[in-house]
Structures are given as C-alpha cells and as structure tokens.
C-alpha cells in the first residue's frame, strides 16, 4: 500500500507540475491601450507580477542590473562585512524596506486615486501609501520605508523617497545603504498589460555616484493578493537558528 501511494503521488506530481509550469509560461497579459483615471491620469491600479531581483547588480528576466557598484570606502566596508547568518533583519520579520520589497517575487497591488497611490506588498502583508499630488516631503522620524511623495511628469509618475532609518538592505544578497539613501522611482504604463519601472539609488555615504535599475512588470488579472505572515511560524528565530539583527553602525 505504501509503495502504491508513493507511486500515485509521484505520478500526480509528474503530471501536475509540468502543467502548472506550462500554464505559467504560457500566460499572456491582457492587450489594450493604457488605462486612465477619470481625471485623465495614467491608472496603475491592478495586481502586478514583479521580476524577482535578489541582486540589483545583475540582469535577469525583465530586469536590467547596474553591474559593479560604485562603493565609497564606507560602503565597501559595509558590503565586505555583511554576513546574513550573523543576523539579517528579515529573519526577524522586520520590514524589508522599499527596494527590497520591490525586489521580492511575490505579487504587488496598486490602488490609486487622484491623491494617493498605495503599494500593497504581498510580502509580509506590508503596505505604504504615497501622496501623488505634488506636495512636499513631510518631516518626522526616519522609517523603514522612508517618506515618499509623488508628482507627474507627463504620463510618468515619479516617486521620491527620503528619510530612511538605515536599518535595511537594498536586496537579498545584502548590498548596503545608509540613512542618506534617496530613491527616485519612475512608473509608466506603455499599454494595458505592462508597467515600466526605473529606480535610481542615490546615497553619497555608500556610493560615489547614483545608479539605476530598470524593469518591466506584468499585469496579472488572474491573481489575487494573499495574506502573508512571517511572524506566525518563524520557529527558526524562536529556537535560535536565526540570529537577531545587530544595530547598524553609525
């Protein structure tokens, strides 16, 4: 009986997994013109498939990396000293920050009005709400996702983010940044099914010059956002196999 069950399970996997893989490969986003809101602005609403970018220096599917990073001496030392096994903050379910959340493979949903654009990340069910009516930055304490404001340049939405707490990393492999990080994200929608994204990283403490990544996101009307709770079953942290993060160096 045990052998029969194992063979049946193996047969089911051998049939279902290729079908799922093929279905993912054959997905075609909806075609059509760029949608607009009632006020005439480009509408970015929808659930989007993001390229998985664990390393922002490298090219990948729908992702153009930067190549070698222009580190300052401080940035190079931070990068050389990084060891995820010694306490990467994400192992403690702390917020990923803006770039690392954009880099994850999980879906993201945009909800948009004339005043705000909301980023709804499936990763850990985080969100950030950005005013897009051209107002200036707010003042306040530094945060994990920084302070974001947006404005329109023609049909492109430009989101400017500052006031980071310096406790996050740019990507999964651990490229560093400081609390001087300044992000500029540009969003455009060339058609119904695609979103063009460009991010400029400017951090004079960590890098000698600004640098960019460019990506294409795909609309997924067949997807819905799911709850994601890192904290619920993080046994590796509770049982000591994951170390808590260390305080960032000044």
C-alpha positions as MATLAB code, in Angstrom:
seq = 'XXXXXXXXXXXXXXXXXXXXXXXXXXXXXXXXXXXXXXXXXXXXXXXXXXXXXXXXXXXXXXXXXXXXXXXXXXXXXXXXXXXXXXXXXXXXXXXXXXXXXXXXXXXXXXXXXXXXXXXXXXXXXXXXXXXXXXXXXXXXXXXXXXXXXXXXXXXXXXXXXXXXXXXXXXXXXXXXXXXXXXXXXXXXXXXXXXXXXXXXXXXXXXXXXXXXXXXXXXXXXXXXXXXXXXXXXXXXXXXXXXXXXXXXXX';
ca = [
       0.000    0.000    0.000;
       2.810    2.375    0.925;
       4.514    1.747   -2.426;
       1.263    2.238   -4.318;
       0.595    5.559   -2.541;
       4.124    6.740   -3.245;
       3.845    5.789   -6.900;
       0.469    7.510   -7.178;
       1.820   10.677   -5.575;
       4.860   10.637   -7.837;
       2.656   10.172  -10.904;
       0.408   13.048   -9.844;
       3.411   15.317   -9.360;
       4.870   14.290  -12.699;
       1.609   15.265  -14.415;
       0.524   18.336  -12.457;
       3.867   20.135  -12.069;
       4.633   20.315  -15.824;
       1.067   21.518  -16.432;
       1.432   24.282  -13.837;
       4.817   25.265  -15.224;
       3.464   25.316  -18.759;
       0.463   27.401  -17.705;
       2.768   29.954  -16.078;
       4.982   30.065  -19.153;
       2.016   30.498  -21.480;
       0.375   33.365  -19.575;
      -0.306   36.334  -21.796;
      -1.180   39.669  -20.199;
      -4.282   41.431  -21.482;
      -3.758   43.607  -24.532;
      -5.136   47.074  -24.978;
      -4.433   50.772  -24.578;
      -3.073   52.389  -21.433;
      -5.970   52.849  -18.959;
      -6.621   56.238  -17.430;
      -8.480   57.570  -14.422;
     -11.498   59.883  -14.675;
      -9.135   62.838  -14.325;
      -7.078   61.663  -17.316;
      -4.008   60.396  -15.434;
      -2.428   57.041  -16.243;
      -4.035   54.408  -14.000;
      -1.577   51.966  -12.407;
      -4.244   50.050  -10.491;
      -4.039   46.273  -10.573;
      -2.140   43.237   -9.329;
       1.351   43.095  -10.796;
       3.922   40.361  -11.269;
       7.342   41.777  -10.383;
      10.684   40.400  -11.533;
      12.487   38.673   -8.677;
      15.662   40.690   -8.113;
      17.781   39.183   -5.315;
      20.851   41.032   -6.628;
      20.414   44.518   -8.093;
      23.791   44.361   -9.827;
      22.706   41.523  -12.146;
      20.498   41.307  -15.224;
      17.553   38.910  -15.161;
      14.182   38.274  -16.754;
      12.539   41.696  -17.192;
      15.362   43.252  -15.114;
      18.403   45.320  -16.089;
      21.014   45.471  -13.331;
      23.745   48.030  -12.735;
      26.855   45.844  -12.838;
      29.642   46.720  -10.406;
      28.534   49.092   -7.684;
      30.480   52.361   -7.176;
      31.167   51.943   -3.453;
      32.686   54.575   -1.232;
      35.215   53.218    1.307;
      32.410   53.132    3.921;
      30.069   51.298    1.544;
      32.737   48.777    0.526;
      33.495   48.011    4.172;
      29.783   47.517    4.916;
      29.419   45.162    1.955;
      32.549   43.184    2.821;
      31.494   42.762    6.451;
      27.934   41.627    5.704;
      27.024   38.069    6.699;
      23.340   37.130    6.628;
      23.988   34.275    9.071;
      25.040   36.825   11.686;
      21.607   38.421   11.846;
      19.901   39.645    8.696;
      16.923   41.706    9.855;
      14.451   39.908    7.592;
      14.982   36.710    9.591;
      13.325   38.525   12.494;
      10.358   39.542   10.303;
      11.345   43.204   10.392;
      10.253   45.397    7.435;
      12.159   44.813    4.203;
      12.202   48.493    3.188;
      11.216   49.933   -0.181;
      13.790   48.481   -2.577;
      13.867   45.013   -1.054;
      10.061   44.873   -1.091;
      10.060   45.854   -4.775;
      12.636   43.114   -5.390;
      10.600   40.230   -3.952;
       8.939   37.641   -6.228;
       5.553   37.955   -4.510;
       2.795   39.985   -6.212;
       2.145   43.658   -5.556;
      -1.121   45.549   -5.965;
      -1.505   49.240   -6.731;
      -4.614   51.112   -5.614;
      -4.818   54.645   -6.978;
      -6.824   57.819   -6.572;
      -6.084   61.360   -7.715;
      -4.389   61.994   -4.375;
      -2.701   58.730   -3.370;
      -1.017   55.621   -4.744;
      -0.979   52.673   -2.344;
       1.663   49.954   -2.622;
       0.201   46.698   -1.275;
       3.000   44.141   -0.981;
       2.017   40.510   -0.519;
       5.393   40.008    1.166;
       4.554   40.114    4.897;
       1.319   41.996    4.024;
       3.146   45.332    4.163;
       1.845   48.498    2.554;
       2.907   52.089    2.023;
       0.672   54.986    0.953;
       2.197   57.730   -1.203;
       0.620   61.149   -1.864;
       0.911   61.854   -5.602;
      -0.492   65.378   -5.772;
       2.877   67.137   -5.789;
       3.050   68.023   -2.087;
       6.498   68.308   -0.430;
       8.083   65.763    1.896;
       6.786   65.518    5.417;
       9.015   65.845    8.461;
       9.267   63.159   11.095;
      11.367   60.335   12.443;
      13.189   58.096    9.922;
      11.305   54.935    8.955;
      11.897   51.554    7.314;
      10.172   52.545    4.050;
      11.157   56.217    4.168;
       8.971   59.203    3.372;
       7.589   59.119   -0.183;
       5.880   61.795   -2.244;
       4.925   61.697   -5.909;
       4.391   64.019   -8.844;
       3.583   63.637  -12.521;
       5.959   64.305  -15.394;
       3.683   63.902  -18.399;
       2.423   60.313  -18.293;
       5.169   59.179  -15.905;
       4.643   59.083  -12.154;
       7.797   59.972  -10.212;
       8.004   58.899   -6.569;
      10.728   60.468   -4.457;
      11.672   58.808   -1.141;
      13.974   60.026    1.642;
      14.235   59.823    5.443;
      15.175   56.141    5.745;
      16.298   54.711    9.076;
      19.316   52.942    7.524;
      18.387   49.565    9.056;
      17.556   47.743    5.809;
      19.478   46.335    2.857;
      18.856   47.071   -0.810;
      18.419   43.437   -1.876;
      18.508   39.817   -0.728;
      22.269   39.401   -1.155;
      22.723   42.303    1.245;
      24.007   45.318   -0.680;
      24.136   48.142    1.886;
      22.783   51.647    2.102;
      22.842   54.338    4.762;
      20.274   56.705    6.235;
      21.285   59.140    3.469;
      19.556   56.971    0.862;
      17.467   58.852   -1.687;
      15.317   56.798   -4.066;
      13.686   58.061   -7.247;
      11.176   55.625   -8.770;
       9.617   56.267  -12.168;
       6.483   54.429  -13.292;
       4.940   54.456  -16.748;
       2.381   52.196  -18.425;
       3.001   51.733  -22.155;
      -0.080   49.534  -22.577;
      -2.732   47.682  -20.597;
      -0.631   44.660  -19.688;
       2.758   46.135  -18.765;
       4.334   48.637  -16.409;
       7.786   50.139  -16.982;
       9.755   50.783  -13.812;
      13.043   52.557  -13.183;
      14.667   53.179   -9.802;
      17.628   55.466   -9.157;
      19.660   54.850   -5.994;
      21.486   57.899   -4.663;
      23.363   57.516   -1.374;
      26.529   59.639   -1.080;
      27.674   57.846    2.072;
      27.557   54.429    0.396;
      28.149   55.144   -3.325;
      30.293   57.598   -5.251;
      27.511   58.283   -7.773;
      23.831   57.441   -8.375;
      22.957   54.215  -10.207;
      19.837   52.642  -11.731;
      17.805   49.507  -12.292;
      15.117   49.167  -14.995;
      12.344   46.571  -15.061;
       9.093   45.507  -16.676;
       6.140   44.425  -14.548;
       3.258   42.334  -15.896;
      -0.431   42.782  -15.092;
      -1.959   39.640  -13.561;
      -5.773   39.917  -13.541;
      -5.822   36.175  -12.765;
      -4.117   36.727   -9.375;
      -5.453   37.942   -6.036;
      -3.395   39.074   -3.061;
      -2.980   36.609   -0.187;
      -2.193   37.083    3.491;
       1.482   36.545    4.311;
       2.528   36.324    7.978;
       6.252   35.927    8.567;
       5.726   36.013   12.338;
       3.202   33.184   12.515;
       5.582   30.246   12.221;
       9.087   31.712   12.494;
      10.409   28.783   14.544;
      13.968   29.230   13.348;
      14.097   32.594   15.134;
      12.362   31.371   18.284;
      14.578   28.298   18.531;
      17.797   30.198   17.953;
      18.816   29.049   14.469;
      18.364   32.614   13.142;
      20.206   35.362   14.975;
      18.517   38.699   15.709;
      19.921   41.651   13.748;
      22.657   43.881   15.097;
      22.295   47.649   15.382;
      23.640   49.476   12.297;
      26.998   51.177   12.599;
      26.917   54.985   12.885;
];
